[in-house]
Amino acid sequence: MNPKQSRLRASARLAILIGAAALGSPGAAPVRAMSADSSGYAVVLPWLDDTTSFVSTVTVENHSPSTLGLTAYYVGESTSANPGLLVCSEQRLTAAAQTFTLEVPADGVLQFDLRALLEQKCNGSVVGTAALDRGTLTLFARGKSLDRISALARMTRAAGAGPAGYRFSEDGIPLGALEGNTQIVAGLRSGPNVRVDCLVSSLYDATGSGDLYQVTVKDERGNAIGSTTLGLGAWSSELIVDVFSKVGAPGLVVDGARVEIEPVGNKSRPPFVSSCQAVNLANATLDTALSVGRVNEPLDLLRKRRVDTDSTPGWGTFDFVPGGRRPRHAVFLRAPDLVQCGVGDDGLRLTVTAPDGHFVADGCGSVGEFFTGNRGEVNGGEAGAWGIEIDACPSNPRSSAVSYRLVCVSGNGMSQVDRVSP
Amino acid sequence: MEVLATNKSRRARSMARSVTLATLLAAAIGPPLAASSLDGAGRIVILPYAVNSKERESTIYLTNPSNLRIQIDAMYVGADATPSAASVVGPMTCASVPVEAGESHAISLSKLCPKLLQLDLENYGYLEFRVTGGFDAAPFFVSSIVNTKGGGYFGVEGVPAGALDPGRSATRRQSTLRVIGLDGEVTAGAPSTTKTYCYLATLGEKKDVTVQLMQYRGGRARPLGNPIRVALPPFTMQKLFNVLAHARLPVGFYGNFTAEFYAESSFVSGLDDGAALIAGCSIEIETPTTRTEDFRLARTPAPRDGSRRRGLTAADTDFQVGPFQIAYGMLAGTKASMSFYMRHEDRARCWLVPSTLRPLEDPAPWQELQVFDPDGNMVAGGDNVSDTGVFFSGLKNGVAAGENGRWTVEVSWRESSPGVFPTPWGITPNLFGVRCQSTSGVSALLPLPSRPDDF
């Protein structure tokens, strides 16, 4: 199926989905996130512009020891010159003169403008001096390999649109870090001279059904101001111009507003990316910030802020037998952090050890909140698996076998406190 | 390792791949998902750059996504050569801010830290926010906007303290911290209106940092200018004004360069300094009417994180799990099982290697392995396969309902080709070794009970 057919099919499905959305959808709690690691076989740049005011430059770094070809999936928002999916590569060249090659030298960096990419590498693209492009770009390392890339995009003021300068830059997000749960864009300002625009884009969708998104604007107290709904098929993008007007609150003055984008239609939770930026209506070429929507509830068993579990797949239910082996658990933590764990039974003692084996804390029933130590003080700076051992509490020992439950909280996120030995 | 349990459910098929209109309708009117965790939020959150002057001021947004009221304590670390430099006055205790459940609290830097000295010089530094209370508290997140003269502004995001990486030494370029895509110039006369700065700061540990600018020319990464060495005591921050000039580069324009940050390996131990580093660079535009910065926090392509390792992750008969040493023999007629965390969509590979206990013996031709996704579907390997080759994890919402989870790798002795029961001469019974790798990062392998060999 070519991209155009894909768009038509998606549109047909979405007509049904949007009708379904009128039945209503739930609210959601807020949030946001950040990742300090950058690489993967595919990375996503949430918002690129090529307009009369701003142009986008993409920088891609190749972390492999050999030259790496790229494939780019550009998804233009529906009102732009190239709406929907365009696949771009050296195998999809246009008739335009070629000024660069879409490949990155070993351990090297490639830099190109969005305009050049669309004009040269995306067969079927609409180009011209009046073309206005805005969308999301996903870059893939070509071939079936473990080669990794990182990327960064920066928005630069276009020639003739004021003094030379940057508007903002954005980091590429590893594709695996995106997910299909509620995202929030926080710390937004709105007012009579400030317009907040948001872009929501979808990626691969295993179901092919697309999803519906309820976009809710909230004030600084977390109260909903209003909401609207949009639908996206796989690899599509929608721009919400003036999201406050869209939800029925034009010109409302709020400092600390939030926009929440909640998927409400597809239970398989296809991944998506969202971002918002404020536009100064008095001078639309002024610098501003791009705020990328972050996951509220990470769909990631490795980064849970609270774990409450009584079993590990494969090991079964947690149980303690007096006189038997001490059950051992492992949990991935990242220092520095504040952590607390409890076992819900005063007859059982927990002992926490760092990855390098040094004792950290113990307690019957629960260990109080403890500081992991600074990064360099634990395991030479390498974040790793911490140990938790269960045994009988010396002052109130368990005399019979018992099943137990572990509850832990962490600030940075943690794994599932897996049992790792009999 | 004894066989403790069988897990037939692991073979359960994955969720239906096609979604019907009926299910979509049900989802649209269903209850909200429970909110119990927040990636990017933390209990110790660092805002890497905050500013206060007559021309510019940070407004900080503290967002509490939980249903608990939390109390957030703030600390300011002023950069060297600023009025409230931490190297002179120490880290500054700022306000303790109550944030109600679901609230976003906006506060300027000068109100958050009223003890900031207000001189003609600009205050800038980083902020640490912390909430304590264990089970009775909750993570929060931080973002900020810096208002500048002329109406423009720029944003800086807060990061959980644990996401800050130490980086590695220059000999492991794959793991240094870096900011890519920088531009700048060195001028002979009046300073340019475009300035390229870098910022370096420490948390509670000292760190000796080297900053090396790099440029990619002729297909190679080449050093650009001299290395810049900076010694940072705990809780301090330094700004490298015009980082190109610091590197002693001659007058000229430099496009598309990278700033890399690392700690030199110890001469004594040969180990890298593991202390966390807050590093970033910005490009500042200053004109009579505006002064904004494009601030970029340094990131690493391969973090020092055993749960998101981009290099090899290993399991072995001599099994090490964090602080635990666990012997794991693979008896004939049984299979060894291990789990690992992976975030799909991803590309990965697992393969058999000699055990570290007998590094000169290669049992791979007599062993086999297979990999299962979190839904229990076999996705790679199988009978008589010693190396899965690179395999694709499957699409995000085609595996585990879109949740990153535990994957399983199993290893056993082959039944044929060339056949191994009893174990061939020269191969020690019970030993195995396995490696896995992925592009988005996999965790260290965790042992599961061994089970009867069924493949």
Boltz contact constraints between the chains, C-beta under 6 A:
constraints:
  - contact:
      token1: [A, 20]
      token2: [B, 24]
      max_distance: 6.0
  - contact:
      token1: [A, 20]
      token2: [B, 25]
      max_distance: 6.0
  - contact:
      token1: [A, 20]
      token2: [B, 28]
      max_distance: 6.0
  - contact:
      token1: [A, 21]
      token2: [B, 28]
      max_distance: 6.0
  - contact:
      token1: [A, 23]
      token2: [B, 28]
      max_distance: 6.0
  - contact:
      token1: [A, 23]
      token2: [B, 29]
      max_distance: 6.0
  - contact:
      token1: [A, 24]
      token2: [B, 29]
      max_distance: 6.0
  - contact:
      token1: [A, 25]
      token2: [B, 28]
      max_distance: 6.0
  - contact:
      token1: [A, 26]
      token2: [B, 32]
      max_distance: 6.0
  - contact:
      token1: [A, 28]
      token2: [B, 32]
      max_distance: 6.0
  - contact:
      token1: [A, 29]
      token2: [B, 35]
      max_distance: 6.0
  - contact:
      token1: [A, 29]
      token2: [B, 65]
      max_distance: 6.0
  - contact:
      token1: [A, 30]
      token2: [B, 65]
      max_distance: 6.0
  - contact:
      token1: [A, 31]
      token2: [B, 38]
      max_distance: 6.0
  - contact:
      token1: [A, 31]
      token2: [B, 65]
      max_distance: 6.0
  - contact:
      token1: [A, 32]
      token2: [B, 40]
      max_distance: 6.0
  - contact:
      token1: [A, 32]
      token2: [B, 141]
      max_distance: 6.0
  - contact:
      token1: [A, 33]
      token2: [B, 39]
      max_distance: 6.0
  - contact:
      token1: [A, 33]
      token2: [B, 40]
      max_distance: 6.0
  - contact:
      token1: [A, 34]
      token2: [B, 40]
      max_distance: 6.0
  - contact:
      token1: [A, 34]
      token2: [B, 157]
      max_distance: 6.0
  - contact:
      token1: [A, 34]
      token2: [B, 159]
      max_distance: 6.0
  - contact:
      token1: [A, 36]
      token2: [B, 163]
      max_distance: 6.0
  - contact:
      token1: [A, 36]
      token2: [B, 165]
      max_distance: 6.0
  - contact:
      token1: [A, 36]
      token2: [B, 299]
      max_distance: 6.0
  - contact:
      token1: [A, 37]
      token2: [B, 303]
      max_distance: 6.0
  - contact:
      token1: [A, 37]
      token2: [B, 308]
      max_distance: 6.0
  - contact:
      token1: [A, 38]
      token2: [B, 299]
      max_distance: 6.0
  - contact:
      token1: [A, 38]
      token2: [B, 301]
      max_distance: 6.0
  - contact:
      token1: [A, 39]
      token2: [B, 301]
      max_distance: 6.0
  - contact:
      token1: [A, 40]
      token2: [B, 439]
      max_distance: 6.0
  - contact:
      token1: [A, 40]
      token2: [B, 440]
      max_distance: 6.0
  - contact:
      token1: [A, 41]
      token2: [B, 347]
      max_distance: 6.0
  - contact:
      token1: [A, 41]
      token2: [B, 439]
      max_distance: 6.0
  - contact:
      token1: [A, 59]
      token2: [B, 180]
      max_distance: 6.0
  - contact:
      token1: [A, 59]
      token2: [B, 181]
      max_distance: 6.0
  - contact:
      token1: [A, 61]
      token2: [B, 180]
      max_distance: 6.0
  - contact:
      token1: [A, 63]
      token2: [B, 174]
      max_distance: 6.0
  - contact:
      token1: [A, 63]
      token2: [B, 301]
      max_distance: 6.0
  - contact:
      token1: [A, 105]
      token2: [B, 219]
      max_distance: 6.0
  - contact:
      token1: [A, 107]
      token2: [B, 221]
      max_distance: 6.0
  - contact:
      token1: [A, 108]
      token2: [B, 216]
      max_distance: 6.0
  - contact:
      token1: [A, 108]
      token2: [B, 219]
      max_distance: 6.0
  - contact:
      token1: [A, 109]
      token2: [B, 216]
      max_distance: 6.0
  - contact:
      token1: [A, 111]
      token2: [B, 256]
      max_distance: 6.0
  - contact:
      token1: [A, 144]
      token2: [B, 390]
      max_distance: 6.0
  - contact:
      token1: [A, 145]
      token2: [B, 390]
      max_distance: 6.0
  - contact:
      token1: [A, 146]
      token2: [B, 347]
      max_distance: 6.0
  - contact:
      token1: [A, 146]
      token2: [B, 390]
      max_distance: 6.0
  - contact:
      token1: [A, 146]
      token2: [B, 437]
      max_distance: 6.0
  - contact:
      token1: [A, 146]
      token2: [B, 439]
      max_distance: 6.0
  - contact:
      token1: [A, 148]
      token2: [B, 439]
      max_distance: 6.0
  - contact:
      token1: [A, 150]
      token2: [B, 301]
      max_distance: 6.0
  - contact:
      token1: [A, 152]
      token2: [B, 180]
      max_distance: 6.0
  - contact:
      token1: [A, 152]
      token2: [B, 181]
      max_distance: 6.0
  - contact:
      token1: [A, 163]
      token2: [B, 287]
      max_distance: 6.0
  - contact:
      token1: [A, 165]
      token2: [B, 285]
      max_distance: 6.0
  - contact:
      token1: [A, 166]
      token2: [B, 283]
      max_distance: 6.0
  - contact:
      token1: [A, 166]
      token2: [B, 294]
      max_distance: 6.0
  - contact:
      token1: [A, 169]
      token2: [B, 294]
      max_distance: 6.0
  - contact:
      token1: [A, 169]
      token2: [B, 296]
      max_distance: 6.0
  - contact:
      token1: [A, 174]
      token2: [B, 440]
      max_distance: 6.0
  - contact:
      token1: [A, 175]
      token2: [B, 345]
      max_distance: 6.0
  - contact:
      token1: [A, 176]
      token2: [B, 343]
      max_distance: 6.0
  - contact:
      token1: [A, 176]
      token2: [B, 344]
      max_distance: 6.0
  - contact:
      token1: [A, 176]
      token2: [B, 345]
      max_distance: 6.0
  - contact:
      token1: [A, 176]
      token2: [B, 346]
      max_distance: 6.0
  - contact:
      token1: [A, 176]
      token2: [B, 440]
      max_distance: 6.0
  - contact:
      token1: [A, 179]
      token2: [B, 402]
      max_distance: 6.0
  - contact:
      token1: [A, 180]
      token2: [B, 397]
      max_distance: 6.0
  - contact:
      token1: [A, 180]
      token2: [B, 402]
      max_distance: 6.0
  - contact:
      token1: [A, 186]
      token2: [B, 63]
      max_distance: 6.0
  - contact:
      token1: [A, 186]
      token2: [B, 143]
      max_distance: 6.0
  - contact:
      token1: [A, 187]
      token2: [B, 61]
      max_distance: 6.0
  - contact:
      token1: [A, 187]
      token2: [B, 143]
      max_distance: 6.0
  - contact:
      token1: [A, 204]
      token2: [B, 395]
      max_distance: 6.0
  - contact:
      token1: [A, 206]
      token2: [B, 17]
      max_distance: 6.0
  - contact:
      token1: [A, 206]
      token2: [B, 395]
      max_distance: 6.0
  - contact:
      token1: [A, 206]
      token2: [B, 397]
      max_distance: 6.0
  - contact:
      token1: [A, 206]
      token2: [B, 398]
      max_distance: 6.0
  - contact:
      token1: [A, 207]
      token2: [B, 18]
      max_distance: 6.0
  - contact:
      token1: [A, 207]
      token2: [B, 19]
      max_distance: 6.0
  - contact:
      token1: [A, 209]
      token2: [B, 19]
      max_distance: 6.0
  - contact:
      token1: [A, 220]
      token2: [B, 104]
      max_distance: 6.0
  - contact:
      token1: [A, 221]
      token2: [B, 103]
      max_distance: 6.0
  - contact:
      token1: [A, 222]
      token2: [B, 102]
      max_distance: 6.0
  - contact:
      token1: [A, 222]
      token2: [B, 103]
      max_distance: 6.0
  - contact:
      token1: [A, 255]
      token2: [B, 106]
      max_distance: 6.0
  - contact:
      token1: [A, 256]
      token2: [B, 61]
      max_distance: 6.0
  - contact:
      token1: [A, 256]
      token2: [B, 104]
      max_distance: 6.0
  - contact:
      token1: [A, 256]
      token2: [B, 106]
      max_distance: 6.0
  - contact:
      token1: [A, 264]
      token2: [B, 28]
      max_distance: 6.0
  - contact:
      token1: [A, 265]
      token2: [B, 24]
      max_distance: 6.0
  - contact:
      token1: [A, 265]
      token2: [B, 27]
      max_distance: 6.0
  - contact:
      token1: [A, 265]
      token2: [B, 28]
      max_distance: 6.0
  - contact:
      token1: [A, 266]
      token2: [B, 19]
      max_distance: 6.0
  - contact:
      token1: [A, 267]
      token2: [B, 23]
      max_distance: 6.0
  - contact:
      token1: [A, 267]
      token2: [B, 27]
      max_distance: 6.0
  - contact:
      token1: [A, 268]
      token2: [B, 19]
      max_distance: 6.0
  - contact:
      token1: [A, 268]
      token2: [B, 397]
      max_distance: 6.0
  - contact:
      token1: [A, 269]
      token2: [B, 397]
      max_distance: 6.0
  - contact:
      token1: [A, 269]
      token2: [B, 402]
      max_distance: 6.0
  - contact:
      token1: [A, 270]
      token2: [B, 397]
      max_distance: 6.0
  - contact:
      token1: [A, 271]
      token2: [B, 396]
      max_distance: 6.0
  - contact:
      token1: [A, 280]
      token2: [B, 151]
      max_distance: 6.0
  - contact:
      token1: [A, 286]
      token2: [B, 151]
      max_distance: 6.0
  - contact:
      token1: [A, 286]
      token2: [B, 152]
      max_distance: 6.0
  - contact:
      token1: [A, 287]
      token2: [B, 152]
      max_distance: 6.0
  - contact:
      token1: [A, 287]
      token2: [B, 154]
      max_distance: 6.0
  - contact:
      token1: [A, 287]
      token2: [B, 292]
      max_distance: 6.0
  - contact:
      token1: [A, 289]
      token2: [B, 154]
      max_distance: 6.0
  - contact:
      token1: [A, 289]
      token2: [B, 155]
      max_distance: 6.0
  - contact:
      token1: [A, 294]
      token2: [B, 40]
      max_distance: 6.0
  - contact:
      token1: [A, 295]
      token2: [B, 39]
      max_distance: 6.0
  - contact:
      token1: [A, 297]
      token2: [B, 33]
      max_distance: 6.0
  - contact:
      token1: [A, 297]
      token2: [B, 35]
      max_distance: 6.0
  - contact:
      token1: [A, 298]
      token2: [B, 37]
      max_distance: 6.0
  - contact:
      token1: [A, 298]
      token2: [B, 39]
      max_distance: 6.0
  - contact:
      token1: [A, 299]
      token2: [B, 402]
      max_distance: 6.0
  - contact:
      token1: [A, 299]
      token2: [B, 403]
      max_distance: 6.0
  - contact:
      token1: [A, 300]
      token2: [B, 404]
      max_distance: 6.0
  - contact:
      token1: [A, 301]
      token2: [B, 405]
      max_distance: 6.0
  - contact:
      token1: [A, 302]
      token2: [B, 307]
      max_distance: 6.0
  - contact:
      token1: [A, 302]
      token2: [B, 341]
      max_distance: 6.0
  - contact:
      token1: [A, 303]
      token2: [B, 39]
      max_distance: 6.0
  - contact:
      token1: [A, 304]
      token2: [B, 37]
      max_distance: 6.0
  - contact:
      token1: [A, 305]
      token2: [B, 37]
      max_distance: 6.0
  - contact:
      token1: [A, 305]
      token2: [B, 38]
      max_distance: 6.0
  - contact:
      token1: [A, 305]
      token2: [B, 139]
      max_distance: 6.0
  - contact:
      token1: [A, 306]
      token2: [B, 36]
      max_distance: 6.0
  - contact:
      token1: [A, 306]
      token2: [B, 37]
      max_distance: 6.0
  - contact:
      token1: [A, 314]
      token2: [B, 7]
      max_distance: 6.0
  - contact:
      token1: [A, 314]
      token2: [B, 448]
      max_distance: 6.0
  - contact:
      token1: [A, 316]
      token2: [B, 5]
      max_distance: 6.0
  - contact:
      token1: [A, 328]
      token2: [B, 324]
      max_distance: 6.0
  - contact:
      token1: [A, 330]
      token2: [B, 321]
      max_distance: 6.0
  - contact:
      token1: [A, 330]
      token2: [B, 322]
      max_distance: 6.0
  - contact:
      token1: [A, 330]
      token2: [B, 446]
      max_distance: 6.0
  - contact:
      token1: [A, 332]
      token2: [B, 307]
      max_distance: 6.0
  - contact:
      token1: [A, 334]
      token2: [B, 162]
      max_distance: 6.0
  - contact:
      token1: [A, 336]
      token2: [B, 44]
      max_distance: 6.0
  - contact:
      token1: [A, 336]
      token2: [B, 161]
      max_distance: 6.0
  - contact:
      token1: [A, 337]
      token2: [B, 162]
      max_distance: 6.0
  - contact:
      token1: [A, 338]
      token2: [B, 43]
      max_distance: 6.0
  - contact:
      token1: [A, 340]
      token2: [B, 134]
      max_distance: 6.0
  - contact:
      token1: [A, 340]
      token2: [B, 135]
      max_distance: 6.0
  - contact:
      token1: [A, 353]
      token2: [B, 323]
      max_distance: 6.0
  - contact:
      token1: [A, 355]
      token2: [B, 322]
      max_distance: 6.0
  - contact:
      token1: [A, 357]
      token2: [B, 323]
      max_distance: 6.0
  - contact:
      token1: [A, 369]
      token2: [B, 134]
      max_distance: 6.0
  - contact:
      token1: [A, 374]
      token2: [B, 204]
      max_distance: 6.0
  - contact:
      token1: [A, 374]
      token2: [B, 205]
      max_distance: 6.0
  - contact:
      token1: [A, 375]
      token2: [B, 166]
      max_distance: 6.0
  - contact:
      token1: [A, 375]
      token2: [B, 275]
      max_distance: 6.0
  - contact:
      token1: [A, 375]
      token2: [B, 276]
      max_distance: 6.0
  - contact:
      token1: [A, 376]
      token2: [B, 205]
      max_distance: 6.0
  - contact:
      token1: [A, 376]
      token2: [B, 274]
      max_distance: 6.0
  - contact:
      token1: [A, 376]
      token2: [B, 275]
      max_distance: 6.0
  - contact:
      token1: [A, 380]
      token2: [B, 271]
      max_distance: 6.0
  - contact:
      token1: [A, 380]
      token2: [B, 274]
      max_distance: 6.0
  - contact:
      token1: [A, 381]
      token2: [B, 166]
      max_distance: 6.0
  - contact:
      token1: [A, 381]
      token2: [B, 274]
      max_distance: 6.0
  - contact:
      token1: [A, 381]
      token2: [B, 304]
      max_distance: 6.0
  - contact:
      token1: [A, 382]
      token2: [B, 304]
      max_distance: 6.0
  - contact:
      token1: [A, 383]
      token2: [B, 305]
      max_distance: 6.0
  - contact:
      token1: [A, 383]
      token2: [B, 306]
      max_distance: 6.0
  - contact:
      token1: [A, 384]
      token2: [B, 306]
      max_distance: 6.0
  - contact:
      token1: [A, 384]
      token2: [B, 322]
      max_distance: 6.0
  - contact:
      token1: [A, 385]
      token2: [B, 321]
      max_distance: 6.0
  - contact:
      token1: [A, 385]
      token2: [B, 322]
      max_distance: 6.0
  - contact:
      token1: [A, 385]
      token2: [B, 444]
      max_distance: 6.0
  - contact:
      token1: [A, 386]
      token2: [B, 322]
      max_distance: 6.0
  - contact:
      token1: [A, 387]
      token2: [B, 322]
      max_distance: 6.0
  - contact:
      token1: [A, 387]
      token2: [B, 323]
      max_distance: 6.0
  - contact:
      token1: [A, 387]
      token2: [B, 324]
      max_distance: 6.0
  - contact:
      token1: [A, 409]
      token2: [B, 135]
      max_distance: 6.0
  - contact:
      token1: [A, 411]
      token2: [B, 42]
      max_distance: 6.0
  - contact:
      token1: [A, 411]
      token2: [B, 43]
      max_distance: 6.0
  - contact:
      token1: [A, 411]
      token2: [B, 44]
      max_distance: 6.0
  - contact:
      token1: [A, 411]
      token2: [B, 139]
      max_distance: 6.0
  - contact:
      token1: [A, 412]
      token2: [B, 42]
      max_distance: 6.0
  - contact:
      token1: [A, 412]
      token2: [B, 160]
      max_distance: 6.0
  - contact:
      token1: [A, 412]
      token2: [B, 162]
      max_distance: 6.0
  - contact:
      token1: [A, 418]
      token2: [B, 446]
      max_distance: 6.0
  - contact:
      token1: [A, 420]
      token2: [B, 321]
      max_distance: 6.0
  - contact:
      token1: [A, 420]
      token2: [B, 446]
      max_distance: 6.0
  - contact:
      token1: [A, 420]
      token2: [B, 447]
      max_distance: 6.0
  - contact:
      token1: [A, 421]
      token2: [B, 326]
      max_distance: 6.0
